[in-house]
Amino acid sequence: MDQLLDVTAVRVKPNYRLELEFENGERRLFDMSSYMNKKPFVCLKDSPLFACAFIDYGTVVWPGEIDIAPETLYDRSVPF
């Protein structure tokens, strides 16, 4: 993907999955499970904070200034 798309909505699902909506209207599913043992996401593992995901500056963020690049979210997600 050559174009950067902002995330406009996020819904937290079980098993560290995120339902995402992008500014082009696409809805995609992103699996965070492979990230949960890596910094900075390890502090969200088995924590209620994971469910506190919200949108800021066009990407998904969590309390504690944890975020993930929107291009990663798009490129590594699947349409649903």
N, C-alpha and C positions, 0 to 999 in steps of 0.2 A: 504494500500500500504506500503510495507516494504522497498522498494527501493526509494532512492531520485533521482528524475529526474529533470534536469535543464530545464528551459524554454529557448527556442531558438528564439522564435518570439512572438510578441504581436501585435494585431490590436484592437484598441478601437472602440467599437460599441455603438449605442444609448442605453439609459437606463442603463448606468453603467455596460455594459457587455464587457467582454474581450474575443477575440478569441485568443487562445494560441496554440503554437506548442511546443512540448517537444522533448528532444533529442532522444527519441525512435521513433520519426516520428508521434506520435499521435497528432491529432488536437482536442482540447476540448474547450468548451464554459463555462466561469466562470461568474456568476452573482454577481457583487459587491454591488448591491442595499441594501442588508441587512447590509452592513458594513459602509454605508455612513453617519450614525449618530453616529459612534463610533470613538474615537481617534485611530490613528492619521488621519483617512480618512475624517473626517468631514470638514477639510479645503479644500478638493477637491470637495466637493458637490457644485453643481451649479457654478463651476469654470471652466474656460478654461484649467486649469492645469491638469484636469483629462485626457484630450486628449493627454497630453505630456508624457504618459507612455512609458517607454523604458526598454530594458533588460540590466541588469548589474549583474555580479556575479551569473548568472543562475536563476535570478528571475525578476519579474516586479517591477520597481521602478518609482517614480515620483520626480519632483523637491522638494527640502526641506528634502531630505533624508528619504522619506516615501517609505516603501516597504512592501511586503507581502510574507510570506514563500512559497517556491515552493511546499512543500508538501500540504499546504492548497489549493493552486491553483489546484493541481492535484486531491486531494481527494474530493474536493467539486465542481468539474466541471463535465460536461457531454460531451461525444463524439459527434461530429457532422460530 
